Amino acid sequence: MSSRSVLQGTLVTSAVCACGTGIHGIVTLQPNATLRTVSAGINGGISGATFFSIREFAISPFLVSTLPWSQYERRRKTENQPHSLEELKRSDIRADRLLDSGVSGFITGGILRGFTRNFRGALPGAVSAGVLCTLLQYMYNESRVVRLEYLIHQRQNHQQPSTSQTPNVNSSKPWTERIFASIGIKSLSDEEYLASLKKQRDVHLERIAEIEDEMKKEK
């Protein structure tokens, strides 16, 4: 996982530096914008590879194995068992790898500043890079918190029953039945209507039989 993080971080840093320099060159109409963009991408890749290599292969393993803080204790326990963001507190996510990135940025800034300029500028470059890397790490952690809040909100919305999807029994009835029901007239089902007709038929048959008997007596 460390090698993958180094590769991803290097590519992202290189791409961001190249895109930023290219856009700036186009907006300001600087000459040799293409050359500047390529140079920025290469320099960004070198800086990213240095920073992430130091953090993933040196600083993070050292801090995880030595510091007793809750963040590093958790990382020791879950080193080979990736955990979900939902299992962490918001404060834990915000503080994740801040010290790792700050120390790694301090070392990276000192090394690159010392090689490219002079060793007198190594300390100011180290401090500036350390602060910048800490700030960028915090911004990345904050984006993870926002993403987590969004996912939790989406899950809650899916779990809540939607009233609009609940079938409305009354709305499925014809409007005439709803009007009759409002004034107390109940609509009969087919079985109830058939039973009512049979009852009426039996009553009429009995009445016919009575009339026939009366006619026979009169004769």
BELCORJO-V241282 format. One record per residue. N is the residue number from 0. PSI is psi in degrees with one decimal (* if undefined). Layout:
n->N psi->PSI
n->N psi->PSI
This chain:
n->0 psi->-33.1
n->1 psi->-44.1
n->2 psi->-38.5
n->3 psi->-40.8
n->4 psi->-39.7
n->5 psi->-45.2
n->6 psi->-47.2
n->7 psi->-45.1
n->8 psi->-39.3
n->9 psi->-45.9
n->10 psi->-42.3
n->11 psi->-43.9
n->12 psi->-43.7
n->13 psi->-43.9
n->14 psi->-41.6
n->15 psi->-44.3
n->16 psi->-42.7
n->17 psi->-45.3
n->18 psi->-43.6
n->19 psi->-44.1
n->20 psi->-39.8
n->21 psi->-44.8
n->22 psi->-41.9
n->23 psi->-40.2
n->24 psi->-37.7
n->25 psi->-43.1
n->26 psi->-42.2
n->27 psi->0.6
n->28 psi->44.5
n->29 psi->145.9
n->30 psi->155.5
n->31 psi->42.7
n->32 psi->-36.4
n->33 psi->-45.0
n->34 psi->-40.6
n->35 psi->-38.2
n->36 psi->-45.8
n->37 psi->-43.3
n->38 psi->-41.4
n->39 psi->-38.5
n->40 psi->-41.7
n->41 psi->-47.3
n->42 psi->-39.7
n->43 psi->-38.5
n->44 psi->-40.9
n->45 psi->-45.7
n->46 psi->-43.7
n->47 psi->-42.9
n->48 psi->-40.3
n->49 psi->-47.7
n->50 psi->-52.8
n->51 psi->-31.8
n->52 psi->-44.5
n->53 psi->-42.4
n->54 psi->-47.3
n->55 psi->-32.0
n->56 psi->-12.5
n->57 psi->-61.4
n->58 psi->-52.6
n->59 psi->-48.3
n->60 psi->-37.7
n->61 psi->-46.5
n->62 psi->-40.0
n->63 psi->-36.8
n->64 psi->-14.6
n->65 psi->-39.1
n->66 psi->139.2
n->67 psi->7.6
n->68 psi->155.2
n->69 psi->-36.6
n->70 psi->-44.5
n->71 psi->-29.3
n->72 psi->-42.2
n->73 psi->-40.5
n->74 psi->-30.3
n->75 psi->-39.8
n->76 psi->-34.4
n->77 psi->27.7
n->78 psi->-40.8
n->79 psi->8.5
n->80 psi->95.4
n->81 psi->138.5
n->82 psi->159.2
n->83 psi->151.7
n->84 psi->-31.0
n->85 psi->-18.2
n->86 psi->-10.6
n->87 psi->153.4
n->88 psi->157.9
n->89 psi->-38.3
n->90 psi->-35.2
n->91 psi->-39.9
n->92 psi->-41.7
n->93 psi->-31.4
n->94 psi->-0.5
n->95 psi->123.7
n->96 psi->18.8
n->97 psi->-47.1
n->98 psi->-39.8
n->99 psi->-49.2
n->100 psi->-37.1
n->101 psi->-46.9
n->102 psi->-42.5
n->103 psi->-40.5
n->104 psi->-38.0
n->105 psi->-47.3
n->106 psi->-44.9
n->107 psi->-45.7
n->108 psi->-39.7
n->109 psi->-41.5
n->110 psi->-51.8
n->111 psi->-39.5
n->112 psi->-38.7
n->113 psi->-37.6
n->114 psi->-39.4
n->115 psi->-31.0
n->116 psi->-95.1
n->117 psi->165.7
n->118 psi->-16.5
n->119 psi->-31.9
n->120 psi->5.8
n->121 psi->-43.8
n->122 psi->-49.2
n->123 psi->-39.3
n->124 psi->-37.8
n->125 psi->-44.1
n->126 psi->-45.4
n->127 psi->-44.7
n->128 psi->-37.6
n->129 psi->-44.8
n->130 psi->-43.5
n->131 psi->-44.7
n->132 psi->-37.5
n->133 psi->-43.1
n->134 psi->-43.1
n->135 psi->-38.9
n->136 psi->-40.3
n->137 psi->-41.0
n->138 psi->-39.8
n->139 psi->-42.9
n->140 psi->-39.2
n->141 psi->-35.2
n->142 psi->-32.4
n->143 psi->-38.6
n->144 psi->-44.0
n->145 psi->-42.6
n->146 psi->-41.3
n->147 psi->-43.7
n->148 psi->-38.8
n->149 psi->-43.2
n->150 psi->-41.2
n->151 psi->-41.5
n->152 psi->-42.3
n->153 psi->-40.6
n->154 psi->-40.8
n->155 psi->-38.3
n->156 psi->-36.7
n->157 psi->-30.2
n->158 psi->-28.0
n->159 psi->132.4
n->160 psi->133.9
n->161 psi->124.1
n->162 psi->-26.2
n->163 psi->-22.4
n->164 psi->-7.1
n->165 psi->125.5
n->166 psi->134.1
n->167 psi->114.0
n->168 psi->-40.8
n->169 psi->-36.3
n->170 psi->-18.4
n->171 psi->-11.3
n->172 psi->151.8
n->173 psi->155.1
n->174 psi->-28.5
n->175 psi->-40.4
n->176 psi->-37.3
n->177 psi->-36.2
n->178 psi->-46.0
n->179 psi->-39.4
n->180 psi->-34.0
n->181 psi->-25.1
n->182 psi->11.6
n->183 psi->6.0
n->184 psi->119.5
n->185 psi->132.7
n->186 psi->140.4
n->187 psi->147.1
n->188 psi->173.1
n->189 psi->-40.3
n->190 psi->-43.0
n->191 psi->-38.8
n->192 psi->-40.4
n->193 psi->-41.5
n->194 psi->-36.9
n->195 psi->-40.8
n->196 psi->-41.3
n->197 psi->-39.5
n->198 psi->-42.8
n->199 psi->-38.3
n->200 psi->-43.5
n->201 psi->-39.5
n->202 psi->-42.6
n->203 psi->-38.4
n->204 psi->-40.3
n->205 psi->-41.0
n->206 psi->-38.0
n->207 psi->-42.1
n->208 psi->-39.6
n->209 psi->-42.2
n->210 psi->-40.8
n->211 psi->-39.8
n->212 psi->-41.4
n->213 psi->-38.8
n->214 psi->-37.1
n->215 psi->-38.5
n->216 psi->-37.7
n->217 psi->-34.5
n->218 psi->*
